[in-house]
Amino acid sequence: MSTSNPFDAIREFETSDGSNASFASLNVLEENGHTQLSSLPYSIRILLEAALRKCDGFLVTEEDVKRIAAWSPTQTPGEIPFMPSRVILQDFTGVPAVVDIAALRDAMVSLGGDPSKVNPQVPVDLVIDHSVQVDVSGLFPDARERNLEIEYRRNMERYQFLKWGQQSLDNFRAVPPGRGIVHQVNLEWLASVAREESGIWLMDSLVGTDSHTTMINGLGVLGWGVGGIEAEAVMLGQPIYMLLPEVVGFELRGELRPGVTATDMTLRIVEMLREHGVVGKFVEFFGTGLANLSLPDRATIANMAPEYGATCGFFPVDQVTLDYMRLSGRDEGHIQDVKSYLQEQGMFWTTDSPTPEFTSSLHLDLSDVEPALAGPKRPQDRVNLSAMKSHWRESLNAEIGHQGHGVSPSENNRVIQVSDPNGDDFELGHGDVVIAAITSCTNTSNPSVMIAAGLLARNARSLGLKVKPWVKPSLAPGSRVVTEYYDAAELSDDLSAMGFNVVGYGCTTCIGNSGPLDQHIEEGIDKGDLIVGSVISGNRNFEGRVHQKVKANYLASPPLVVAYALAGTLDIDFETDPLGFDSDGNAIMLADIWPSDAEIRNAV
């Protein structure tokens, strides 16, 4: 906090232990006629708090504070400084930032100075999650250990360097491989929501060197992905300069129907916001429907802000947020202090809170959401599950483009005979699913959809269903917490039986770290020039991203990933086509093994 305190904004609130804590009060700005807090979107209030707290007349001026305080739906955007309270990195894009800090230390030595004085000026966390590949598929019970061993061999030099960083630098932590995906680790552990630093309480906010840093907005923490230079600037105590954003309000009403997942909801929201146009804007969610969304549901929506094009998709802090903090093991005293601080700042949302003003607004009744996938080449191209079979057949023959593969109708039924190393023969054709991956920060953070996948695997196993032999299945949870609740629910063995053993705790297939397909599968694809598919619980499906030989890639909820692994093809209508047959020859439909909402709730 600047010692000048030009707005005389320092106030106090009583903490859970009875002591008083200081903070830069937004109410002071309202009392002095600079703003009307209830009209400001919650996300703008966080920008305002950071500016007020950091106002020093140099990096952040009084005019900057007044400009943010005067935000309105009809504003002419002006440039503002934003000083996030911390930075989060992942191991691909974050390592160069640490290298630059090391280079600055070398330069300090060359100048005869003390290199230990060169440190990040704000807390920095680097989570190693982008390096693990699915070299060994989920068909093998020891896949996780084998993939982790390969990861260490490939990346040992980088990991040793990051260990040096953690031991040598102040304000820097490195989370080692095998712990989880950066955004899930941030959600479960790193994020404070609000905290005290240097005697002043502040709103948690951040930038990160990964586009899906936005996931943390589901926890009411403002943050988004930036380039390495911007991240380094923040690390060294400098602000990010940006235009004061427009804010699109997205009202949620009602609740999801039974059988509809948070993934289905998120894909619908992506579709709507892409149509609306939100590039360079904040999106803020509000409405009665918020009370019907769990914190992981909100995180799923916030995660895909890059896919709908927004800078962030923000959810204000409410009781659901505090309940999640408690569930994830945050200190009870801290949780109470967070609530008290946010109430003092007018940033704690309840159903009675006034609706802020927005630049524009959209509305979605959650009861209208249908089960869906998105693909074959873009996350905004949503397809209702009921229409997937007809969609697939149309896209196979459609002109090459976002929705087409350009195959001649005369080649639709082309198949290639394939033999695996065990001597088993099968046919491989267009639309066969060769990758089925429960992966990514988007969905593996959400217990409801992950438990649903486990229950579907259990039900399928009990009826004798198996994953098709050409499918490469994998399970890469967002953190070890997922494995813990799978074990507690006794679902790990059922997933293992379906080929969904844990392959690692990292991004894996979602960022293209799918690893190789079996040689006989790749040869079959090449020989037949086949359009084969993947179904993944990720957030991006651009052609060539998941695997260079897989051209039809669909995003789906974790239970649908298991369903398509059992089906082995995109050319299926789950309402009319069976997944298989039981020992008496009776057809087994997806509806027969899909878990009910009550089953999911009981397991969770």
VOGU-3710 file (C-alpha; in Angstrom, 3 decimals, decimal comma):
1> mstsnpfdai> 0,000/0,000/0,000  1,332/3,425/-0,895  2,316/5,485/2,101  0,704/8,530/0,478  -2,826/7,036/0,644  -4,253/9,940/-1,434  -7,901/8,940/-0,976  -7,548/8,433/2,785  -9,079/5,006/2,160  -7,560/2,872/4,925
11> refetsdgsn> -10,223/1,359/7,161  -10,361/-1,599/9,538  -12,518/-4,670/10,100  -12,595/-7,162/12,936  -11,054/-10,556/12,166  -12,032/-13,977/13,465  -9,505/-13,767/16,314  -10,868/-10,424/17,527  -8,034/-8,284/16,185  -8,423/-5,464/13,673
21> asfaslnvle> -7,134/-5,673/10,112  -6,594/-2,840/7,633  -7,801/-2,593/4,055  -8,261/-0,036/1,288  -12,012/0,644/1,433  -14,023/1,006/-1,772  -16,817/2,599/0,249  -14,623/5,657/0,720  -14,726/6,219/-3,018  -18,512/5,993/-2,974
31> enghtqlssl> -18,744/8,366/0,012  -16,653/10,895/-1,910  -18,840/10,656/-5,005  -16,397/8,824/-7,242  -18,565/5,741/-7,837  -21,762/3,872/-7,071  -20,494/0,454/-6,002  -23,756/-1,451/-6,439  -23,787/-0,483/-10,126  -20,269/-1,759/-10,798
41> pysirillea> -19,784/-5,356/-11,955  -17,965/-7,368/-9,296  -15,041/-7,927/-11,639  -14,603/-4,176/-12,076  -14,673/-3,751/-8,295  -11,616/-6,016/-8,096  -9,764/-3,871/-10,640  -10,762/-0,851/-8,557  -9,573/-2,372/-5,279  -6,160/-3,161/-6,771
51> alrkcdgflv> -5,801/0,378/-8,143  -6,907/2,021/-4,896  -4,566/-0,106/-2,801  -1,605/0,459/-5,139  -2,200/4,145/-5,851  1,222/5,793/-5,530  0,965/8,668/-7,995  3,487/6,981/-10,276  2,607/3,456/-11,432  -1,016/4,001/-10,402
61> teedvkriaa> -2,307/7,560/-10,304  -5,377/9,121/-8,743  -6,785/9,590/-12,240  -6,441/5,841/-12,846  -8,485/5,119/-9,728  -11,156/7,642/-10,710  -11,335/6,254/-14,256  -12,033/2,725/-13,000  -14,484/4,011/-10,373  -16,428/5,805/-13,124
71> wsptqtpgei> -16,915/2,637/-15,196  -20,274/2,581/-16,970  -21,947/0,525/-19,719  -21,604/3,493/-22,097  -17,990/4,328/-21,271  -15,331/5,119/-23,831  -12,621/2,635/-22,819  -9,458/4,250/-21,506  -6,163/2,705/-20,492  -5,752/1,567/-16,892
81> pfmpsrvilq> -3,004/-0,158/-14,904  -3,790/-3,496/-13,253  -1,463/-4,865/-10,603  -2,379/-8,509/-9,896  -1,438/-9,775/-6,470  0,389/-12,872/-7,772  1,514/-14,824/-10,854  1,026/-18,462/-11,762  3,136/-20,328/-14,315  3,202/-23,717/-15,986
91> dftgvpavvd> 6,332/-25,534/-17,030  6,248/-24,872/-20,796  5,689/-21,121/-20,814  6,877/-20,429/-17,275  10,412/-21,756/-17,491  11,615/-18,866/-19,730  10,400/-16,404/-17,094  12,499/-18,112/-14,447  15,443/-18,221/-16,862  15,150/-14,452/-17,267
101> iaalrdamvs> 15,234/-13,988/-13,488  18,383/-16,134/-13,412  19,870/-13,994/-16,207  19,137/-10,853/-14,208  21,016/-12,382/-11,294  23,974/-13,070/-13,583  23,847/-9,460/-14,744  23,832/-8,297/-11,129  26,985/-10,339/-10,483  28,635/-8,803/-13,553
111> lggdpskvnp> 27,870/-5,350/-12,160  29,394/-6,254/-8,812  26,041/-6,392/-7,019  24,322/-8,914/-4,787  22,360/-11,405/-6,935  20,190/-12,444/-3,984  18,456/-9,074/-4,257  16,901/-10,070/-7,592  13,623/-11,803/-6,771  9,985/-11,789/-7,827
121> qvpvdlvidh> 8,163/-8,912/-6,137  4,872/-10,800/-5,878  4,192/-14,464/-5,031  4,902/-16,745/-7,996  3,929/-20,406/-8,296  5,014/-22,722/-11,109  3,139/-26,006/-11,489  4,686/-28,737/-13,638  1,830/-30,288/-15,608  2,506/-29,850/-19,338
131> svqvdvsglf> 5,343/-32,353/-19,723  3,683/-35,704/-19,082  2,650/-37,667/-22,184  0,456/-40,721/-22,566  3,274/-42,939/-23,776  1,617/-45,778/-21,850  -2,165/-45,887/-22,174  -4,763/-46,437/-19,487  -4,971/-50,086/-20,489  -1,974/-50,711/-18,214
141> pdarernlei> -2,414/-50,568/-14,417  1,082/-49,095/-13,964  0,611/-46,428/-16,646  1,028/-43,521/-14,226  4,323/-44,738/-12,815  5,741/-45,574/-16,247  4,714/-42,253/-17,777  6,123/-40,334/-14,816  9,444/-42,157/-15,135  9,620/-41,277/-18,843
151> eyrrnmeryq> 8,704/-37,668/-18,034  11,580/-37,325/-15,567  14,066/-38,807/-18,061  12,986/-36,367/-20,763  12,908/-33,263/-18,586  15,447/-33,763/-15,810  17,564/-30,742/-16,756  14,544/-28,407/-16,632  13,347/-29,868/-13,365  16,758/-29,452/-11,751
161> flkwgqqsld> 16,746/-25,819/-12,848  13,297/-25,245/-11,339  14,446/-26,856/-8,105  17,286/-24,333/-8,052  14,705/-21,581/-8,503  12,655/-22,743/-5,553  15,720/-22,997/-3,314  17,264/-19,701/-4,400  14,479/-17,243/-5,138  12,198/-15,483/-2,684
171> nfravppgrg> 8,465/-15,499/-3,485  8,829/-18,520/-5,791  7,452/-22,049/-5,415  7,578/-24,963/-7,850  4,996/-27,738/-7,629  6,669/-30,953/-8,880  5,354/-33,353/-11,550  2,582/-35,755/-10,684  0,652/-33,395/-8,402  -1,991/-32,086/-10,775
181> ivhqvnlewl> -2,925/-29,589/-13,462  -1,941/-26,010/-12,667  -5,494/-24,628/-12,697  -6,854/-27,374/-10,466  -3,959/-26,958/-8,025  -4,686/-23,227/-8,055  -8,348/-23,861/-7,303  -7,812/-26,437/-4,572  -4,815/-25,005/-2,799  -3,009/-21,919/-4,066
191> asvareesgi> -5,848/-19,388/-4,304  -6,674/-17,454/-1,140  -9,722/-15,510/-2,498  -8,544/-12,669/-0,228  -5,609/-12,353/2,138  -3,401/-10,041/4,179  -0,030/-8,905/2,813  2,285/-6,403/4,463  -0,435/-5,440/6,914  -3,144/-4,795/4,308
201> wlmdslvgtd> -5,975/-7,085/3,218  -6,423/-7,465/-0,530  -8,432/-9,328/-3,138  -6,621/-12,313/-4,605  -5,974/-11,714/-8,305  -3,465/-13,046/-10,774  -2,180/-13,464/-14,277  -0,758/-16,701/-15,614  1,222/-17,953/-18,566  -1,543/-20,302/-19,641
211> shttminglg> -4,750/-19,325/-21,419  -6,927/-21,372/-19,078  -5,746/-19,439/-16,036  -9,323/-18,125/-16,304  -10,588/-21,194/-14,449  -9,865/-19,448/-11,147  -12,618/-16,905/-11,852  -15,046/-19,636/-10,806  -13,704/-19,090/-7,276  -14,228/-15,337/-7,464
221> vlgwgvggie> -10,522/-14,687/-8,099  -9,956/-12,393/-11,071  -7,328/-13,728/-13,440  -6,484/-14,553/-17,026  -3,655/-15,733/-19,247  -0,959/-13,394/-20,550  2,279/-13,599/-22,498  5,605/-14,237/-20,847  6,770/-10,612/-20,993  3,597/-9,400/-19,253
231> aeavmlgqpi> 3,933/-12,096/-16,599  7,552/-11,125/-15,981  6,561/-7,470/-15,664  4,105/-8,361/-12,907  6,693/-10,606/-11,257  9,002/-7,586/-11,102  6,398/-5,296/-9,567  5,076/-3,600/-12,688  1,410/-3,253/-13,705  -0,278/-4,625/-16,785
241> ymllpevvgf> -1,710/-1,848/-18,915  -5,081/-2,593/-20,476  -8,236/-0,898/-21,680  -10,947/-0,687/-19,040  -13,083/-3,554/-20,341  -16,676/-3,816/-21,334  -18,529/-6,339/-19,160  -21,124/-8,697/-20,628  -23,631/-9,932/-18,058  -24,747/-13,549/-18,438
251> elrgelrpgv> -27,869/-14,380/-16,472  -28,396/-17,996/-15,460  -31,870/-19,153/-14,489  -33,338/-22,453/-13,335  -31,368/-25,677/-13,050  -30,130/-28,497/-15,254  -32,451/-31,374/-16,046  -31,547/-34,901/-14,865  -28,882/-36,482/-17,061  -27,525/-33,136/-18,274
261> tatdmtlriv> -23,973/-32,375/-17,161  -21,947/-29,270/-16,420  -20,028/-29,999/-19,618  -23,223/-29,832/-21,650  -24,064/-26,509/-20,014  -20,612/-25,088/-20,670  -20,650/-26,053/-24,344  -23,985/-24,243/-24,718  -22,559/-21,150/-23,011  -19,516/-21,256/-25,300
271> emlrehgvvg> -21,799/-21,394/-28,317  -23,917/-18,458/-27,119  -21,001/-16,220/-26,215  -19,175/-16,910/-29,471  -22,294/-15,815/-31,308  -22,615/-12,707/-29,123  -18,989/-11,655/-29,489  -16,975/-11,126/-26,303  -13,357/-10,823/-27,453  -11,466/-8,406/-25,221
281> kfveffgtgl> -14,387/-8,235/-22,783  -15,128/-9,538/-19,316  -18,110/-11,854/-18,879  -19,784/-11,859/-15,470  -22,382/-14,417/-14,441  -25,390/-13,534/-12,313  -28,953/-14,629/-11,643  -30,920/-17,104/-9,589  -29,314/-20,027/-11,406  -25,997/-19,374/-9,646
291> anlslpdrat> -27,358/-20,994/-6,494  -27,863/-24,235/-8,452  -24,257/-24,444/-9,622  -21,536/-26,061/-7,568  -18,136/-24,407/-7,415  -16,671/-27,004/-9,834  -19,559/-26,273/-12,231  -18,612/-22,597/-12,157  -14,941/-23,432/-12,624  -15,807/-25,468/-15,735
301> ianmapeyga> -17,575/-22,454/-17,260  -14,796/-20,054/-16,245  -12,155/-22,402/-17,606  -13,426/-22,137/-21,177  -13,303/-18,330/-21,390  -10,609/-18,581/-24,096  -12,956/-20,774/-26,127  -15,811/-18,281/-25,934  -13,311/-15,498/-26,551  -13,560/-13,448/-23,362
311> tcgffpvdqv> -10,725/-12,188/-21,199  -12,448/-13,941/-18,297  -15,772/-15,408/-17,196  -16,247/-14,241/-13,618  -18,384/-15,531/-10,736  -18,629/-13,341/-7,624  -17,775/-14,833/-4,233  -20,788/-16,173/-2,335  -21,615/-18,862/0,205  -20,936/-21,585/-2,386
321> tldymrlsgr> -17,385/-20,226/-2,674  -16,857/-20,313/1,074  -18,267/-23,836/1,295  -15,753/-24,960/-1,341  -12,913/-23,312/0,539  -13,992/-25,256/3,614  -14,322/-28,514/1,633  -10,842/-28,078/0,171  -9,233/-27,671/3,582  -8,706/-23,935/3,904
331> deghiqdvks> -8,332/-22,657/7,455  -11,677/-21,851/9,064  -10,421/-18,597/10,527  -9,244/-17,494/7,098  -12,617/-18,341/5,565  -14,402/-16,200/8,147  -11,977/-13,348/7,567  -12,502/-13,565/3,802  -16,251/-13,247/4,284  -15,897/-10,306/6,683
341> ylqeqgmfwt> -13,501/-8,493/4,380  -15,675/-9,024/1,291  -18,785/-7,848/3,127  -16,959/-4,673/4,162  -15,953/-4,131/0,529  -19,416/-4,780/-0,924  -18,055/-7,775/-2,843  -19,899/-10,681/-1,236  -22,807/-11,797/-3,422  -26,148/-13,017/-2,080
351> tdsptpefts> -29,487/-13,559/-3,756  -30,531/-10,161/-2,378  -27,582/-8,311/-3,918  -28,508/-5,663/-6,526  -27,751/-6,649/-10,096  -24,888/-4,530/-11,441  -25,062/-2,668/-14,730  -23,567/-4,412/-17,752  -22,519/-3,343/-21,219  -24,845/-5,993/-22,655
361> slhldlsdve> -26,608/-9,077/-21,314  -27,504/-12,633/-22,287  -29,826/-15,108/-20,614  -29,924/-18,895/-20,379  -32,518/-21,092/-18,733  -30,475/-24,079/-17,563  -33,452/-26,379/-18,005  -33,164/-25,844/-21,774  -29,652/-27,317/-22,001  -29,330/-30,597/-23,930
371> palagpkrpq> -26,629/-33,283/-23,697  -24,058/-32,428/-26,338  -20,591/-32,682/-27,803  -18,588/-30,080/-29,720  -16,631/-30,665/-32,875  -15,230/-31,919/-35,121  -12,662/-29,106/-35,253  -13,772/-26,205/-33,027  -15,065/-25,987/-29,438  -17,903/-23,600/-30,352
381> drvnlsamks> -19,463/-26,051/-32,840  -21,879/-27,731/-30,449  -23,825/-30,815/-31,546  -26,743/-32,227/-29,579  -26,042/-35,823/-28,615  -29,314/-36,864/-30,248  -28,051/-35,475/-33,576  -24,490/-36,818/-33,423  -24,952/-39,751/-35,820  -26,509/-37,656/-38,570
391> hwreslnaei> -24,002/-34,862/-37,915  -21,098/-37,291/-38,264  -22,362/-38,677/-41,558  -22,940/-35,207/-42,968  -19,544/-33,920/-41,852  -17,732/-36,930/-43,320  -18,842/-35,955/-46,830  -19,096/-32,196/-46,417  -16,546/-29,975/-48,113  -13,287/-29,729/-46,189
401> ghqghgvsps> -13,625/-26,980/-43,610  -14,657/-26,422/-40,010  -17,573/-28,841/-40,403  -16,377/-31,173/-43,136  -13,793/-33,807/-44,061  -14,324/-33,993/-47,837  -14,672/-37,783/-48,177  -16,483/-39,015/-51,279  -19,751/-40,797/-50,409  -18,512/-43,780/-52,391
411> ennrviqvsd> -15,755/-44,203/-49,768  -18,005/-44,025/-46,696  -17,875/-47,756/-45,989  -14,163/-48,231/-46,570  -12,600/-50,508/-43,946  -9,090/-51,740/-43,345  -8,279/-55,117/-41,838  -6,012/-54,656/-38,836  -4,187/-57,228/-36,734  -2,887/-56,379/-33,285
421> pngddfelgh> 0,303/-57,884/-31,787  -1,776/-60,569/-30,057  -3,021/-61,832/-33,396  -6,555/-60,507/-32,990  -8,111/-59,123/-36,170  -10,622/-56,306/-36,520  -11,786/-53,766/-39,052  -10,948/-50,060/-38,844  -13,120/-47,534/-40,670  -14,167/-43,922/-40,924
431> gdvviaaits> -15,514/-42,579/-37,643  -13,880/-45,169/-35,426  -12,833/-43,643/-32,096  -9,127/-44,297/-31,551  -8,628/-41,962/-28,579  -10,969/-41,678/-25,589  -9,439/-39,430/-22,958  -10,774/-38,201/-19,643  -8,382/-35,308/-19,452  -7,947/-31,568/-19,014
441> ctntsnpsvm> -8,454/-28,959/-16,326  -11,920/-28,281/-17,768  -13,738/-31,362/-16,550  -11,453/-33,397/-14,323  -11,930/-30,808/-11,566  -15,639/-31,559/-11,306  -16,642/-34,447/-9,011  -20,151/-34,762/-10,467  -19,021/-35,573/-14,019  -16,022/-37,597/-12,880
451> iaagllarna> -18,132/-39,730/-10,551  -20,658/-40,128/-13,371  -17,885/-41,538/-15,575  -16,891/-43,981/-12,842  -20,459/-45,122/-12,252  -21,038/-45,591/-15,968  -17,881/-47,735/-16,094  -19,152/-49,787/-13,155  -22,528/-50,343/-14,794  -20,917/-51,261/-18,104
461> rslglkvkpw> -18,559/-53,697/-16,422  -21,402/-55,398/-14,577  -23,082/-56,098/-17,918  -19,922/-57,418/-19,554  -19,232/-54,475/-21,874  -15,659/-53,711/-22,916  -13,839/-50,903/-24,653  -13,239/-51,597/-28,340  -9,724/-52,885/-29,159  -8,817/-49,936/-31,406
471> vkpslapgsr> -9,490/-47,353/-28,678  -6,632/-45,809/-26,680  -8,262/-44,894/-23,339  -6,681/-42,708/-20,692  -7,559/-41,011/-17,421  -5,542/-37,945/-16,397  -7,207/-36,339/-13,363  -6,714/-32,683/-12,506  -5,261/-33,619/-9,136  -4,719/-36,514/-6,763
481> vvteyydaae> -7,947/-35,574/-5,025  -9,833/-37,228/-7,906  -8,049/-40,528/-7,319  -8,806/-40,264/-3,619  -12,541/-39,910/-4,154  -12,545/-42,619/-6,844  -10,913/-44,950/-4,336  -13,341/-43,867/-1,603  -16,304/-44,527/-3,913  -14,760/-47,872/-4,946
491> lsddlsamgf> -14,825/-46,901/-8,623  -11,120/-47,168/-9,466  -11,303/-50,887/-10,261  -14,290/-50,369/-12,557  -12,499/-47,651/-14,513  -9,387/-49,823/-14,651  -11,421/-52,688/-16,103  -12,563/-50,340/-18,872  -8,983/-49,286/-19,630  -9,178/-45,996/-17,777
501> nvvgygcttc> -6,238/-46,394/-15,421  -4,603/-43,158/-14,327  -1,877/-42,248/-16,843  -0,679/-39,170/-14,979  -1,747/-35,933/-13,345  -1,322/-33,406/-16,098  -2,737/-31,947/-19,278  -1,865/-34,953/-21,505  -4,230/-35,401/-24,470  -5,847/-31,977/-24,124
511> ignsgpldqh> -2,636/-30,231/-25,224  -1,629/-32,884/-27,738  0,445/-35,047/-25,387  -1,579/-38,057/-26,487  1,499/-40,160/-27,068  1,678/-42,570/-29,989  -1,157/-44,751/-31,192  -0,297/-48,422/-31,527  1,664/-48,998/-34,705  -0,961/-51,239/-36,282
521> ieegidkgdl> -3,605/-48,551/-35,689  -1,505/-45,810/-37,265  -0,692/-48,033/-40,223  -4,373/-48,808/-40,714  -5,282/-45,117/-40,657  -2,587/-44,333/-43,233  -3,424/-47,286/-45,466  -7,103/-46,414/-45,649  -6,681/-42,636/-45,467  -9,268/-42,874/-42,715
531> ivgsvisgnr> -11,045/-40,075/-40,869  -10,876/-41,458/-37,348  -12,049/-39,759/-34,193  -11,233/-38,824/-30,651  -13,623/-38,019/-27,821  -12,005/-36,104/-24,987  -13,192/-34,180/-21,944  -10,933/-31,277/-22,885  -11,411/-27,713/-24,025  -9,810/-27,604/-27,473
541> nfegrvhqkv> -10,186/-29,841/-30,493  -8,509/-28,081/-33,382  -7,451/-30,443/-36,154  -3,977/-31,817/-35,472  -3,975/-30,734/-31,823  -5,101/-33,964/-30,160  -3,119/-36,212/-32,524  -1,774/-35,551/-35,988  -3,548/-38,580/-37,472  -6,928/-37,917/-35,820
551> kanylasppl> -9,053/-35,447/-37,790  -12,467/-35,675/-36,111  -12,133/-34,534/-32,511  -15,052/-34,006/-30,152  -15,277/-32,443/-26,708  -17,622/-34,213/-24,316  -18,336/-34,885/-20,665  -16,321/-37,651/-18,941  -19,226/-40,146/-18,921  -19,694/-39,643/-22,668
561> vvayalagtl> -15,979/-40,285/-23,149  -16,482/-43,710/-21,552  -19,636/-44,292/-23,624  -17,845/-43,592/-26,893  -14,933/-45,806/-25,835  -17,448/-48,622/-25,410  -19,115/-47,832/-28,734  -15,811/-47,403/-30,556  -17,385/-45,194/-33,203  -18,854/-41,757/-33,811
571> didfetdplg> -21,410/-43,367/-36,115  -23,889/-44,231/-33,388  -27,232/-42,973/-32,134  -27,312/-43,851/-28,458  -31,098/-43,669/-28,390  -31,560/-46,419/-30,970  -28,218/-48,225/-31,394  -27,012/-50,648/-28,696  -23,588/-50,492/-27,093  -23,543/-54,271/-26,999
581> fdsdgnaiml> -25,504/-57,291/-25,833  -25,711/-59,146/-22,547  -25,186/-62,873/-22,087  -28,818/-63,516/-23,029  -28,543/-61,542/-26,242  -30,480/-58,543/-24,978  -29,436/-55,149/-26,322  -27,626/-52,872/-23,859  -28,423/-49,221/-24,450  -26,626/-46,194/-23,078
591> adiwpsdaei> -29,731/-45,442/-21,002  -29,278/-48,805/-19,271  -25,876/-47,850/-17,861  -26,170/-44,063/-17,517  -26,141/-43,239/-13,774  -29,034/-41,299/-12,287  -28,525/-37,948/-10,603  -29,400/-39,610/-7,299  -26,650/-42,217/-7,778  -24,142/-39,468/-8,541
601> rnav> -25,176/-37,413/-5,514  -24,933/-40,421/-3,226  -21,465/-41,283/-4,503  -20,225/-37,702/-4,245
//
